[in-house]
């Protein structure tokens, strides 16, 4: 009874020995999967992040800077060729 109360107080539902066994079981299962099965098991969906005002300004500034620098490099290549 005291052991159960200790685990409830500490916040973990399992003792360390059972956690080690669960981790070793999981690693054994993952190591026995083929490459495509392992890739499918590791995939998880990450939703798109909705950007707010300042973040959008920074992203658009970087896009404009990229276009400007592409024009500068294109001009430099064009002038070097002539």
mmCIF file of the N, C-alpha and C atoms, coordinates in Angstrom:
data_MODEL
# 
_entry.id   MODEL 
# 
loop_
_atom_site.group_PDB 
_atom_site.id 
_atom_site.type_symbol 
_atom_site.label_atom_id 
_atom_site.label_alt_id 
_atom_site.label_comp_id 
_atom_site.label_asym_id 
_atom_site.label_entity_id 
_atom_site.label_seq_id 
_atom_site.pdbx_PDB_ins_code 
_atom_site.Cartn_x 
_atom_site.Cartn_y 
_atom_site.Cartn_z 
_atom_site.occupancy 
_atom_site.B_iso_or_equiv 
_atom_site.pdbx_formal_charge 
_atom_site.auth_seq_id 
_atom_site.auth_comp_id 
_atom_site.auth_asym_id 
_atom_site.auth_atom_id 
_atom_site.pdbx_PDB_model_num 
ATOM 1   N N  . UNK A 1 1  ? 0.825  -1.190 0.000   1.00 0.00 ? 1  UNK A N  1 
ATOM 2   C CA . UNK A 1 1  ? 0.000  0.000  0.000   1.00 0.00 ? 1  UNK A CA 1 
ATOM 3   C C  . UNK A 1 1  ? 0.871  1.255  0.000   1.00 0.00 ? 1  UNK A C  1 
ATOM 4   N N  . UNK A 1 2  ? 1.937  1.254  0.818   1.00 0.00 ? 2  UNK A N  1 
ATOM 5   C CA . UNK A 1 2  ? 2.822  2.416  0.882   1.00 0.00 ? 2  UNK A CA 1 
ATOM 6   C C  . UNK A 1 2  ? 3.525  2.622  -0.451  1.00 0.00 ? 2  UNK A C  1 
ATOM 7   N N  . UNK A 1 3  ? 3.865  1.524  -1.147  1.00 0.00 ? 3  UNK A N  1 
ATOM 8   C CA . UNK A 1 3  ? 4.529  1.623  -2.454  1.00 0.00 ? 3  UNK A CA 1 
ATOM 9   C C  . UNK A 1 3  ? 3.610  2.301  -3.465  1.00 0.00 ? 3  UNK A C  1 
ATOM 10  N N  . UNK A 1 4  ? 2.322  1.952  -3.437  1.00 0.00 ? 4  UNK A N  1 
ATOM 11  C CA . UNK A 1 4  ? 1.369  2.543  -4.359  1.00 0.00 ? 4  UNK A CA 1 
ATOM 12  C C  . UNK A 1 4  ? 1.207  4.035  -4.076  1.00 0.00 ? 4  UNK A C  1 
ATOM 13  N N  . UNK A 1 5  ? 1.165  4.399  -2.822  1.00 0.00 ? 5  UNK A N  1 
ATOM 14  C CA . UNK A 1 5  ? 1.048  5.809  -2.464  1.00 0.00 ? 5  UNK A CA 1 
ATOM 15  C C  . UNK A 1 5  ? 2.288  6.580  -2.882  1.00 0.00 ? 5  UNK A C  1 
ATOM 16  N N  . UNK A 1 6  ? 3.482  5.949  -2.764  1.00 0.00 ? 6  UNK A N  1 
ATOM 17  C CA . UNK A 1 6  ? 4.719  6.607  -3.180  1.00 0.00 ? 6  UNK A CA 1 
ATOM 18  C C  . UNK A 1 6  ? 4.687  6.904  -4.677  1.00 0.00 ? 6  UNK A C  1 
ATOM 19  N N  . UNK A 1 7  ? 4.226  5.925  -5.461  1.00 0.00 ? 7  UNK A N  1 
ATOM 20  C CA . UNK A 1 7  ? 4.212  6.143  -6.904  1.00 0.00 ? 7  UNK A CA 1 
ATOM 21  C C  . UNK A 1 7  ? 3.183  7.201  -7.285  1.00 0.00 ? 7  UNK A C  1 
ATOM 22  N N  . UNK A 1 8  ? 2.082  7.300  -6.544  1.00 0.00 ? 8  UNK A N  1 
ATOM 23  C CA . UNK A 1 8  ? 1.105  8.330  -6.837  1.00 0.00 ? 8  UNK A CA 1 
ATOM 24  C C  . UNK A 1 8  ? 1.629  9.699  -6.460  1.00 0.00 ? 8  UNK A C  1 
ATOM 25  N N  . UNK A 1 9  ? 2.391  9.778  -5.366  1.00 0.00 ? 9  UNK A N  1 
ATOM 26  C CA . UNK A 1 9  ? 2.944  11.060 -4.933  1.00 0.00 ? 9  UNK A CA 1 
ATOM 27  C C  . UNK A 1 9  ? 4.017  11.529 -5.904  1.00 0.00 ? 9  UNK A C  1 
ATOM 28  N N  . UNK A 1 10 ? 4.860  10.597 -6.373  1.00 0.00 ? 10 UNK A N  1 
ATOM 29  C CA . UNK A 1 10 ? 5.947  10.994 -7.261  1.00 0.00 ? 10 UNK A CA 1 
ATOM 30  C C  . UNK A 1 10 ? 5.456  11.338 -8.663  1.00 0.00 ? 10 UNK A C  1 
ATOM 31  N N  . UNK A 1 11 ? 4.235  10.909 -8.998  1.00 0.00 ? 11 UNK A N  1 
ATOM 32  C CA . UNK A 1 11 ? 3.687  11.288 -10.290 1.00 0.00 ? 11 UNK A CA 1 
ATOM 33  C C  . UNK A 1 11 ? 3.910  10.261 -11.377 1.00 0.00 ? 11 UNK A C  1 
ATOM 34  N N  . UNK A 1 12 ? 4.662  9.204  -11.125 1.00 0.00 ? 12 UNK A N  1 
ATOM 35  C CA . UNK A 1 12 ? 4.865  8.200  -12.153 1.00 0.00 ? 12 UNK A CA 1 
ATOM 36  C C  . UNK A 1 12 ? 4.036  6.980  -11.813 1.00 0.00 ? 12 UNK A C  1 
ATOM 37  N N  . UNK A 1 13 ? 3.462  6.375  -12.837 1.00 0.00 ? 13 UNK A N  1 
ATOM 38  C CA . UNK A 1 13 ? 2.617  5.224  -12.622 1.00 0.00 ? 13 UNK A CA 1 
ATOM 39  C C  . UNK A 1 13 ? 3.390  3.924  -12.599 1.00 0.00 ? 13 UNK A C  1 
ATOM 40  N N  . UNK A 1 14 ? 4.694  3.943  -12.950 1.00 0.00 ? 14 UNK A N  1 
ATOM 41  C CA . UNK A 1 14 ? 5.489  2.722  -13.032 1.00 0.00 ? 14 UNK A CA 1 
ATOM 42  C C  . UNK A 1 14 ? 6.791  2.932  -12.284 1.00 0.00 ? 14 UNK A C  1 
ATOM 43  N N  . UNK A 1 15 ? 7.317  1.824  -11.796 1.00 0.00 ? 15 UNK A N  1 
ATOM 44  C CA . UNK A 1 15 ? 8.625  1.924  -11.159 1.00 0.00 ? 15 UNK A CA 1 
ATOM 45  C C  . UNK A 1 15 ? 9.711  1.833  -12.226 1.00 0.00 ? 15 UNK A C  1 
ATOM 46  N N  . UNK A 1 16 ? 10.939 2.241  -11.922 1.00 0.00 ? 16 UNK A N  1 
ATOM 47  C CA . UNK A 1 16 ? 12.001 2.312  -12.937 1.00 0.00 ? 16 UNK A CA 1 
ATOM 48  C C  . UNK A 1 16 ? 12.316 0.973  -13.595 1.00 0.00 ? 16 UNK A C  1 
ATOM 49  N N  . UNK A 1 17 ? 12.211 -0.137 -12.867 1.00 0.00 ? 17 UNK A N  1 
ATOM 50  C CA . UNK A 1 17 ? 12.537 -1.429 -13.471 1.00 0.00 ? 17 UNK A CA 1 
ATOM 51  C C  . UNK A 1 17 ? 11.539 -1.797 -14.558 1.00 0.00 ? 17 UNK A C  1 
ATOM 52  N N  . UNK A 1 18 ? 10.262 -1.505 -14.351 1.00 0.00 ? 18 UNK A N  1 
ATOM 53  C CA . UNK A 1 18 ? 9.277  -1.809 -15.389 1.00 0.00 ? 18 UNK A CA 1 
ATOM 54  C C  . UNK A 1 18 ? 9.422  -0.849 -16.568 1.00 0.00 ? 18 UNK A C  1 
ATOM 55  N N  . UNK A 1 19 ? 9.861  0.396  -16.321 1.00 0.00 ? 19 UNK A N  1 
ATOM 56  C CA . UNK A 1 19 ? 10.103 1.341  -17.415 1.00 0.00 ? 19 UNK A CA 1 
ATOM 57  C C  . UNK A 1 19 ? 11.260 0.863  -18.275 1.00 0.00 ? 19 UNK A C  1 
ATOM 58  N N  . UNK A 1 20 ? 12.333 0.340  -17.647 1.00 0.00 ? 20 UNK A N  1 
ATOM 59  C CA . UNK A 1 20 ? 13.466 -0.188 -18.405 1.00 0.00 ? 20 UNK A CA 1 
ATOM 60  C C  . UNK A 1 20 ? 13.038 -1.370 -19.260 1.00 0.00 ? 20 UNK A C  1 
ATOM 61  N N  . UNK A 1 21 ? 12.198 -2.222 -18.705 1.00 0.00 ? 21 UNK A N  1 
ATOM 62  C CA . UNK A 1 21 ? 11.730 -3.386 -19.445 1.00 0.00 ? 21 UNK A CA 1 
ATOM 63  C C  . UNK A 1 21 ? 10.852 -2.951 -20.616 1.00 0.00 ? 21 UNK A C  1 
ATOM 64  N N  . UNK A 1 22 ? 9.996  -1.964 -20.401 1.00 0.00 ? 22 UNK A N  1 
ATOM 65  C CA . UNK A 1 22 ? 9.141  -1.467 -21.478 1.00 0.00 ? 22 UNK A CA 1 
ATOM 66  C C  . UNK A 1 22 ? 9.982  -0.839 -22.587 1.00 0.00 ? 22 UNK A C  1 
ATOM 67  N N  . UNK A 1 23 ? 11.015 -0.086 -22.225 1.00 0.00 ? 23 UNK A N  1 
ATOM 68  C CA . UNK A 1 23 ? 11.897 0.522  -23.225 1.00 0.00 ? 23 UNK A CA 1 
ATOM 69  C C  . UNK A 1 23 ? 12.658 -0.531 -24.006 1.00 0.00 ? 23 UNK A C  1 
ATOM 70  N N  . UNK A 1 24 ? 13.126 -1.576 -23.320 1.00 0.00 ? 24 UNK A N  1 
ATOM 71  C CA . UNK A 1 24 ? 13.858 -2.631 -24.027 1.00 0.00 ? 24 UNK A CA 1 
ATOM 72  C C  . UNK A 1 24 ? 12.926 -3.411 -24.938 1.00 0.00 ? 24 UNK A C  1 
ATOM 73  N N  . UNK A 1 25 ? 11.673 -3.632 -24.498 1.00 0.00 ? 25 UNK A N  1 
ATOM 74  C CA . UNK A 1 25 ? 10.704 -4.309 -25.356 1.00 0.00 ? 25 UNK A CA 1 
ATOM 75  C C  . UNK A 1 25 ? 10.404 -3.476 -26.595 1.00 0.00 ? 25 UNK A C  1 
ATOM 76  N N  . UNK A 1 26 ? 10.236 -2.173 -26.404 1.00 0.00 ? 26 UNK A N  1 
ATOM 77  C CA . UNK A 1 26 ? 9.943  -1.294 -27.531 1.00 0.00 ? 26 UNK A CA 1 
ATOM 78  C C  . UNK A 1 26 ? 11.124 -1.236 -28.500 1.00 0.00 ? 26 UNK A C  1 
ATOM 79  N N  . UNK A 1 27 ? 12.341 -1.154 -27.985 1.00 0.00 ? 27 UNK A N  1 
ATOM 80  C CA . UNK A 1 27 ? 13.507 -1.116 -28.872 1.00 0.00 ? 27 UNK A CA 1 
ATOM 81  C C  . UNK A 1 27 ? 13.673 -2.432 -29.616 1.00 0.00 ? 27 UNK A C  1 
ATOM 82  N N  . UNK A 1 28 ? 13.324 -3.554 -28.973 1.00 0.00 ? 28 UNK A N  1 
ATOM 83  C CA . UNK A 1 28 ? 13.410 -4.849 -29.647 1.00 0.00 ? 28 UNK A CA 1 
ATOM 84  C C  . UNK A 1 28 ? 12.409 -4.911 -30.786 1.00 0.00 ? 28 UNK A C  1 
ATOM 85  N N  . UNK A 1 29 ? 11.196 -4.421 -30.555 1.00 0.00 ? 29 UNK A N  1 
ATOM 86  C CA . UNK A 1 29 ? 10.171 -4.421 -31.598 1.00 0.00 ? 29 UNK A CA 1 
ATOM 87  C C  . UNK A 1 29 ? 10.596 -3.513 -32.744 1.00 0.00 ? 29 UNK A C  1 
ATOM 88  N N  . UNK A 1 30 ? 11.105 -2.311 -32.425 1.00 0.00 ? 30 UNK A N  1 
ATOM 89  C CA . UNK A 1 30 ? 11.527 -1.386 -33.476 1.00 0.00 ? 30 UNK A CA 1 
ATOM 90  C C  . UNK A 1 30 ? 12.703 -1.934 -34.275 1.00 0.00 ? 30 UNK A C  1 
ATOM 91  N N  . UNK A 1 31 ? 13.609 -2.656 -33.627 1.00 0.00 ? 31 UNK A N  1 
ATOM 92  C CA . UNK A 1 31 ? 14.756 -3.201 -34.348 1.00 0.00 ? 31 UNK A CA 1 
ATOM 93  C C  . UNK A 1 31 ? 14.368 -4.371 -35.248 1.00 0.00 ? 31 UNK A C  1 
ATOM 94  N N  . UNK A 1 32 ? 13.238 -5.005 -34.995 1.00 0.00 ? 32 UNK A N  1 
ATOM 95  C CA . UNK A 1 32 ? 12.825 -6.142 -35.814 1.00 0.00 ? 32 UNK A CA 1 
ATOM 96  C C  . UNK A 1 32 ? 11.988 -5.713 -37.019 1.00 0.00 ? 32 UNK A C  1 
ATOM 97  N N  . UNK A 1 33 ? 11.613 -4.437 -37.105 1.00 0.00 ? 33 UNK A N  1 
ATOM 98  C CA . UNK A 1 33 ? 10.820 -3.965 -38.234 1.00 0.00 ? 33 UNK A CA 1 
ATOM 99  C C  . UNK A 1 33 ? 11.693 -3.746 -39.458 1.00 0.00 ? 33 UNK A C  1 
ATOM 100 N N  . UNK A 1 34 ? 11.088 -3.905 -40.638 1.00 0.00 ? 34 UNK A N  1 
ATOM 101 C CA . UNK A 1 34 ? 11.791 -3.574 -41.865 1.00 0.00 ? 34 UNK A CA 1 
ATOM 102 C C  . UNK A 1 34 ? 11.829 -2.061 -42.022 1.00 0.00 ? 34 UNK A C  1 
ATOM 103 N N  . UNK A 1 35 ? 12.627 -1.586 -42.987 1.00 0.00 ? 35 UNK A N  1 
ATOM 104 C CA . UNK A 1 35 ? 12.860 -0.146 -43.124 1.00 0.00 ? 35 UNK A CA 1 
ATOM 105 C C  . UNK A 1 35 ? 11.558 0.622  -43.342 1.00 0.00 ? 35 UNK A C  1 
ATOM 106 N N  . UNK A 1 36 ? 10.717 0.175  -44.277 1.00 0.00 ? 36 UNK A N  1 
ATOM 107 C CA . UNK A 1 36 ? 9.480  0.916  -44.549 1.00 0.00 ? 36 UNK A CA 1 
ATOM 108 C C  . UNK A 1 36 ? 8.500  0.837  -43.385 1.00 0.00 ? 36 UNK A C  1 
ATOM 109 N N  . UNK A 1 37 ? 8.486  -0.290 -42.678 1.00 0.00 ? 37 UNK A N  1 
ATOM 110 C CA . UNK A 1 37 ? 7.623  -0.404 -41.499 1.00 0.00 ? 37 UNK A CA 1 
ATOM 111 C C  . UNK A 1 37 ? 8.102  0.528  -40.387 1.00 0.00 ? 37 UNK A C  1 
ATOM 112 N N  . UNK A 1 38 ? 9.411  0.627  -40.231 1.00 0.00 ? 38 UNK A N  1 
ATOM 113 C CA . UNK A 1 38 ? 9.978  1.508  -39.209 1.00 0.00 ? 38 UNK A CA 1 
ATOM 114 C C  . UNK A 1 38 ? 9.682  2.966  -39.538 1.00 0.00 ? 38 UNK A C  1 
ATOM 115 N N  . UNK A 1 39 ? 9.814  3.335  -40.801 1.00 0.00 ? 39 UNK A N  1 
ATOM 116 C CA . UNK A 1 39 ? 9.520  4.711  -41.208 1.00 0.00 ? 39 UNK A CA 1 
ATOM 117 C C  . UNK A 1 39 ? 8.052  5.041  -40.966 1.00 0.00 ? 39 UNK A C  1 
ATOM 118 N N  . UNK A 1 40 ? 7.168  4.101  -41.257 1.00 0.00 ? 40 UNK A N  1 
ATOM 119 C CA . UNK A 1 40 ? 5.744  4.326  -41.036 1.00 0.00 ? 40 UNK A CA 1 
ATOM 120 C C  . UNK A 1 40 ? 5.429  4.425  -39.547 1.00 0.00 ? 40 UNK A C  1 
ATOM 121 N N  . UNK A 1 41 ? 6.131  3.651  -38.705 1.00 0.00 ? 41 UNK A N  1 
ATOM 122 C CA . UNK A 1 41 ? 5.896  3.686  -37.261 1.00 0.00 ? 41 UNK A CA 1 
ATOM 123 C C  . UNK A 1 41 ? 6.383  4.996  -36.651 1.00 0.00 ? 41 UNK A C  1 
ATOM 124 N N  . UNK A 1 42 ? 7.420  5.596  -37.242 1.00 0.00 ? 42 UNK A N  1 
ATOM 125 C CA . UNK A 1 42 ? 7.979  6.826  -36.691 1.00 0.00 ? 42 UNK A CA 1 
ATOM 126 C C  . UNK A 1 42 ? 7.232  8.076  -37.148 1.00 0.00 ? 42 UNK A C  1 
ATOM 127 N N  . UNK A 1 43 ? 6.476  7.984  -38.255 1.00 0.00 ? 43 UNK A N  1 
ATOM 128 C CA . UNK A 1 43 ? 5.789  9.157  -38.780 1.00 0.00 ? 43 UNK A CA 1 
ATOM 129 C C  . UNK A 1 43 ? 4.670  9.577  -37.845 1.00 0.00 ? 43 UNK A C  1 
ATOM 130 N N  . UNK A 1 44 ? 4.546  10.862 -37.674 1.00 0.00 ? 44 UNK A N  1 
ATOM 131 C CA . UNK A 1 44 ? 3.405  11.419 -36.957 1.00 0.00 ? 44 UNK A CA 1 
ATOM 132 C C  . UNK A 1 44 ? 3.099  12.784 -37.542 1.00 0.00 ? 44 UNK A C  1 
ATOM 133 N N  . UNK A 1 45 ? 1.839  13.115 -37.576 1.00 0.00 ? 45 UNK A N  1 
ATOM 134 C CA . UNK A 1 45 ? 1.380  14.337 -38.216 1.00 0.00 ? 45 UNK A CA 1 
ATOM 135 C C  . UNK A 1 45 ? 1.693  15.544 -37.350 1.00 0.00 ? 45 UNK A C  1 
ATOM 136 N N  . UNK A 1 46 ? 2.291  16.555 -37.966 1.00 0.00 ? 46 UNK A N  1 
ATOM 137 C CA . UNK A 1 46 ? 2.553  17.827 -37.290 1.00 0.00 ? 46 UNK A CA 1 
ATOM 138 C C  . UNK A 1 46 ? 1.722  18.878 -38.018 1.00 0.00 ? 46 UNK A C  1 
ATOM 139 N N  . UNK A 1 47 ? 0.753  19.460 -37.342 1.00 0.00 ? 47 UNK A N  1 
ATOM 140 C CA . UNK A 1 47 ? -0.115 20.427 -38.028 1.00 0.00 ? 47 UNK A CA 1 
ATOM 141 C C  . UNK A 1 47 ? 0.628  21.715 -38.379 1.00 0.00 ? 47 UNK A C  1 
ATOM 142 N N  . UNK A 1 48 ? 0.088  22.426 -39.372 1.00 0.00 ? 48 UNK A N  1 
ATOM 143 C CA . UNK A 1 48 ? 0.666  23.709 -39.759 1.00 0.00 ? 48 UNK A CA 1 
ATOM 144 C C  . UNK A 1 48 ? 0.499  24.716 -38.650 1.00 0.00 ? 48 UNK A C  1 
ATOM 145 N N  . UNK A 1 49 ? 1.485  25.563 -38.509 1.00 0.00 ? 49 UNK A N  1 
ATOM 146 C CA . UNK A 1 49 ? 1.421  26.604 -37.495 1.00 0.00 ? 49 UNK A CA 1 
ATOM 147 C C  . UNK A 1 49 ? 0.812  27.858 -38.101 1.00 0.00 ? 49 UNK A C  1 
ATOM 148 N N  . UNK A 1 50 ? -0.096 28.471 -37.382 1.00 0.00 ? 50 UNK A N  1 
ATOM 149 C CA . UNK A 1 50 ? -0.711 29.710 -37.843 1.00 0.00 ? 50 UNK A CA 1 
ATOM 150 C C  . UNK A 1 50 ? 0.122  30.880 -37.330 1.00 0.00 ? 50 UNK A C  1 
ATOM 151 N N  . UNK A 1 51 ? 0.722  31.611 -38.278 1.00 0.00 ? 51 UNK A N  1 
ATOM 152 C CA . UNK A 1 51 ? 1.606  32.711 -37.919 1.00 0.00 ? 51 UNK A CA 1 
ATOM 153 C C  . UNK A 1 51 ? 0.814  33.972 -37.633 1.00 0.00 ? 51 UNK A C  1 
ATOM 154 N N  . UNK A 1 52 ? 1.347  34.778 -36.738 1.00 0.00 ? 52 UNK A N  1 
ATOM 155 C CA . UNK A 1 52 ? 0.706  36.032 -36.359 1.00 0.00 ? 52 UNK A CA 1 
ATOM 156 C C  . UNK A 1 52 ? 1.426  37.202 -37.026 1.00 0.00 ? 52 UNK A C  1 
ATOM 157 N N  . UNK A 1 53 ? 1.042  38.419 -36.758 1.00 0.00 ? 53 UNK A N  1 
ATOM 158 C CA . UNK A 1 53 ? 1.529  39.628 -37.415 1.00 0.00 ? 53 UNK A CA 1 
ATOM 159 C C  . UNK A 1 53 ? 3.028  39.757 -37.558 1.00 0.00 ? 53 UNK A C  1 
ATOM 160 N N  . UNK A 1 54 ? 3.799  39.832 -36.452 1.00 0.00 ? 54 UNK A N  1 
ATOM 161 C CA . UNK A 1 54 ? 5.246  40.036 -36.580 1.00 0.00 ? 54 UNK A CA 1 
ATOM 162 C C  . UNK A 1 54 ? 5.950  38.879 -37.306 1.00 0.00 ? 54 UNK A C  1 
ATOM 163 N N  . UNK A 1 55 ? 5.464  37.671 -37.101 1.00 0.00 ? 55 UNK A N  1 
ATOM 164 C CA . UNK A 1 55 ? 6.082  36.520 -37.768 1.00 0.00 ? 55 UNK A CA 1 
ATOM 165 C C  . UNK A 1 55 ? 5.852  36.587 -39.269 1.00 0.00 ? 55 UNK A C  1 
ATOM 166 N N  . UNK A 1 56 ? 4.649  36.994 -39.669 1.00 0.00 ? 56 UNK A N  1 
ATOM 167 C CA . UNK A 1 56 ? 4.358  37.134 -41.097 1.00 0.00 ? 56 UNK A CA 1 
ATOM 168 C C  . UNK A 1 56 ? 5.201  38.233 -41.732 1.00 0.00 ? 56 UNK A C  1 
ATOM 169 N N  . UNK A 1 57 ? 5.411  39.328 -41.022 1.00 0.00 ? 57 UNK A N  1 
ATOM 170 C CA . UNK A 1 57 ? 6.239  40.420 -41.541 1.00 0.00 ? 57 UNK A CA 1 
ATOM 171 C C  . UNK A 1 57 ? 7.660  39.925 -41.785 1.00 0.00 ? 57 UNK A C  1 
ATOM 172 N N  . UNK A 1 58 ? 8.210  39.176 -40.850 1.00 0.00 ? 58 UNK A N  1 
ATOM 173 C CA . UNK A 1 58 ? 9.574  38.656 -41.006 1.00 0.00 ? 58 UNK A CA 1 
ATOM 174 C C  . UNK A 1 58 ? 9.650  37.700 -42.191 1.00 0.00 ? 58 UNK A C  1 
ATOM 175 N N  . UNK A 1 59 ? 8.687  36.800 -42.315 1.00 0.00 ? 59 UNK A N  1 
ATOM 176 C CA . UNK A 1 59 ? 8.685  35.838 -43.427 1.00 0.00 ? 59 UNK A CA 1 
ATOM 177 C C  . UNK A 1 59 ? 8.599  36.561 -44.765 1.00 0.00 ? 59 UNK A C  1 
ATOM 178 N N  . UNK A 1 60 ? 7.706  37.545 -44.873 1.00 0.00 ? 60 UNK A N  1 
ATOM 179 C CA . UNK A 1 60 ? 7.584  38.277 -46.133 1.00 0.00 ? 60 UNK A CA 1 
ATOM 180 C C  . UNK A 1 60 ? 8.822  39.110 -46.418 1.00 0.00 ? 60 UNK A C  1 
ATOM 181 N N  . UNK A 1 61 ? 9.448  39.662 -45.386 1.00 0.00 ? 61 UNK A N  1 
ATOM 182 C CA . UNK A 1 61 ? 10.691 40.418 -45.584 1.00 0.00 ? 61 UNK A CA 1 
ATOM 183 C C  . UNK A 1 61 ? 11.785 39.495 -46.118 1.00 0.00 ? 61 UNK A C  1 
ATOM 184 N N  . UNK A 1 62 ? 11.863 38.293 -45.594 1.00 0.00 ? 62 UNK A N  1 
ATOM 185 C CA . UNK A 1 62 ? 12.855 37.338 -46.092 1.00 0.00 ? 62 UNK A CA 1 
ATOM 186 C C  . UNK A 1 62 ? 12.568 36.935 -47.535 1.00 0.00 ? 62 UNK A C  1 
ATOM 187 N N  . UNK A 1 63 ? 11.307 36.778 -47.885 1.00 0.00 ? 63 UNK A N  1 
ATOM 188 C CA . UNK A 1 63 ? 10.955 36.440 -49.271 1.00 0.00 ? 63 UNK A CA 1 
ATOM 189 C C  . UNK A 1 63 ? 11.365 37.561 -50.225 1.00 0.00 ? 63 UNK A C  1 
ATOM 190 N N  . UNK A 1 64 ? 11.078 38.797 -49.836 1.00 0.00 ? 64 UNK A N  1 
ATOM 191 C CA . UNK A 1 64 ? 11.444 39.945 -50.682 1.00 0.00 ? 64 UNK A CA 1 
ATOM 192 C C  . UNK A 1 64 ? 12.955 40.059 -50.792 1.00 0.00 ? 64 UNK A C  1 
ATOM 193 N N  . UNK A 1 65 ? 13.665 39.855 -49.687 1.00 0.00 ? 65 UNK A N  1 
ATOM 194 C CA . UNK A 1 65 ? 15.131 39.898 -49.706 1.00 0.00 ? 65 UNK A CA 1 
ATOM 195 C C  . UNK A 1 65 ? 15.674 38.814 -50.631 1.00 0.00 ? 65 UNK A C  1 
ATOM 196 N N  . UNK A 1 66 ? 15.091 37.630 -50.583 1.00 0.00 ? 66 UNK A N  1 
ATOM 197 C CA . UNK A 1 66 ? 15.536 36.540 -51.453 1.00 0.00 ? 66 UNK A CA 1 
ATOM 198 C C  . UNK A 1 66 ? 15.354 36.909 -52.921 1.00 0.00 ? 66 UNK A C  1 
ATOM 199 N N  . UNK A 1 67 ? 14.207 37.475 -53.267 1.00 0.00 ? 67 UNK A N  1 
ATOM 200 C CA . UNK A 1 67 ? 13.980 37.886 -54.651 1.00 0.00 ? 67 UNK A CA 1 
ATOM 201 C C  . UNK A 1 67 ? 14.963 38.981 -55.072 1.00 0.00 ? 67 UNK A C  1 
ATOM 202 N N  . UNK A 1 68 ? 15.214 39.934 -54.190 1.00 0.00 ? 68 UNK A N  1 
ATOM 203 C CA . UNK A 1 68 ? 16.171 40.995 -54.482 1.00 0.00 ? 68 UNK A CA 1 
ATOM 204 C C  . UNK A 1 68 ? 17.568 40.415 -54.720 1.00 0.00 ? 68 UNK A C  1 
ATOM 205 N N  . UNK A 1 69 ? 18.001 39.509 -53.863 1.00 0.00 ? 69 UNK A N  1 
ATOM 206 C CA . UNK A 1 69 ? 19.334 38.922 -54.012 1.00 0.00 ? 69 UNK A CA 1 
ATOM 207 C C  . UNK A 1 69 ? 19.431 38.054 -55.257 1.00 0.00 ? 69 UNK A C  1 
ATOM 208 N N  . UNK A 1 70 ? 18.345 37.393 -55.630 1.00 0.00 ? 70 UNK A N  1 
ATOM 209 C CA . UNK A 1 70 ? 18.362 36.628 -56.880 1.00 0.00 ? 70 UNK A CA 1 
ATOM 210 C C  . UNK A 1 70 ? 18.548 37.575 -58.069 1.00 0.00 ? 70 UNK A C  1 
ATOM 211 N N  . UNK A 1 71 ? 17.906 38.743 -58.021 1.00 0.00 ? 71 UNK A N  1 
ATOM 212 C CA . UNK A 1 71 ? 18.072 39.734 -59.089 1.00 0.00 ? 71 UNK A CA 1 
ATOM 213 C C  . UNK A 1 71 ? 19.510 40.249 -59.119 1.00 0.00 ? 71 UNK A C  1 
ATOM 214 N N  . UNK A 1 72 ? 20.111 40.498 -57.949 1.00 0.00 ? 72 UNK A N  1 
ATOM 215 C CA . UNK A 1 72 ? 21.492 40.982 -57.888 1.00 0.00 ? 72 UNK A CA 1 
ATOM 216 C C  . UNK A 1 72 ? 22.445 39.933 -58.467 1.00 0.00 ? 72 UNK A C  1 
ATOM 217 N N  . UNK A 1 73 ? 22.275 38.690 -58.090 1.00 0.00 ? 73 UNK A N  1 
ATOM 218 C CA . UNK A 1 73 ? 23.145 37.623 -58.604 1.00 0.00 ? 73 UNK A CA 1 
ATOM 219 C C  . UNK A 1 73 ? 22.944 37.461 -60.101 1.00 0.00 ? 73 UNK A C  1 
ATOM 220 N N  . UNK A 1 74 ? 21.697 37.516 -60.539 1.00 0.00 ? 74 UNK A N  1 
ATOM 221 C CA . UNK A 1 74 ? 21.433 37.431 -61.987 1.00 0.00 ? 74 UNK A CA 1 
ATOM 222 C C  . UNK A 1 74 ? 22.095 38.554 -62.756 1.00 0.00 ? 74 UNK A C  1 
ATOM 223 N N  . UNK A 1 75 ? 22.038 39.770 -62.209 1.00 0.00 ? 75 UNK A N  1 
ATOM 224 C CA . UNK A 1 75 ? 22.705 40.912 -62.838 1.00 0.00 ? 75 UNK A CA 1 
ATOM 225 C C  . UNK A 1 75 ? 24.209 40.731 -62.869 1.00 0.00 ? 75 UNK A C  1 
ATOM 226 N N  . UNK A 1 76 ? 24.782 40.257 -61.779 1.00 0.00 ? 76 UNK A N  1 
ATOM 227 C CA . UNK A 1 76 ? 26.232 40.035 -61.720 1.00 0.00 ? 76 UNK A CA 1 
ATOM 228 C C  . UNK A 1 76 ? 26.669 38.974 -62.743 1.00 0.00 ? 76 UNK A C  1 
ATOM 229 N N  . UNK A 1 77 ? 25.898 37.920 -62.880 1.00 0.00 ? 77 UNK A N  1 
ATOM 230 C CA . UNK A 1 77 ? 26.223 36.878 -63.875 1.00 0.00 ? 77 UNK A CA 1 
ATOM 231 C C  . UNK A 1 77 ? 26.093 37.471 -65.279 1.00 0.00 ? 77 UNK A C  1 
ATOM 232 N N  . UNK A 1 78 ? 25.048 38.247 -65.501 1.00 0.00 ? 78 UNK A N  1 
ATOM 233 C CA . UNK A 1 78 ? 24.836 38.835 -66.825 1.00 0.00 ? 78 UNK A CA 1 
ATOM 234 C C  . UNK A 1 78 ? 25.966 39.809 -67.191 1.00 0.00 ? 78 UNK A C  1 
ATOM 235 N N  . UNK A 1 79 ? 26.398 40.656 -66.231 1.00 0.00 ? 79 UNK A N  1 
ATOM 236 C CA . UNK A 1 79 ? 27.478 41.605 -66.522 1.00 0.00 ? 79 UNK A CA 1 
ATOM 237 C C  . UNK A 1 79 ? 28.819 40.895 -66.667 1.00 0.00 ? 79 UNK A C  1 
ATOM 238 N N  . UNK A 1 80 ? 29.033 39.818 -65.968 1.00 0.00 ? 80 UNK A N  1 
ATOM 239 C CA . UNK A 1 80 ? 30.287 39.073 -66.106 1.00 0.00 ? 80 UNK A CA 1 
ATOM 240 C C  . UNK A 1 80 ? 30.353 38.358 -67.454 1.00 0.00 ? 80 UNK A C  1 
ATOM 241 N N  . UNK A 1 81 ? 29.205 37.940 -67.979 1.00 0.00 ? 81 UNK A N  1 
ATOM 242 C CA . UNK A 1 81 ? 29.179 37.246 -69.282 1.00 0.00 ? 81 UNK A CA 1 
ATOM 243 C C  . UNK A 1 81 ? 29.395 38.211 -70.426 1.00 0.00 ? 81 UNK A C  1 
ATOM 244 N N  . UNK A 1 82 ? 29.094 39.499 -70.242 1.00 0.00 ? 82 UNK A N  1 
ATOM 245 C CA . UNK A 1 82 ? 29.240 40.464 -71.337 1.00 0.00 ? 82 UNK A CA 1 
ATOM 246 C C  . UNK A 1 82 ? 30.496 41.205 -71.173 1.00 0.00 ? 82 UNK A C  1 
# 
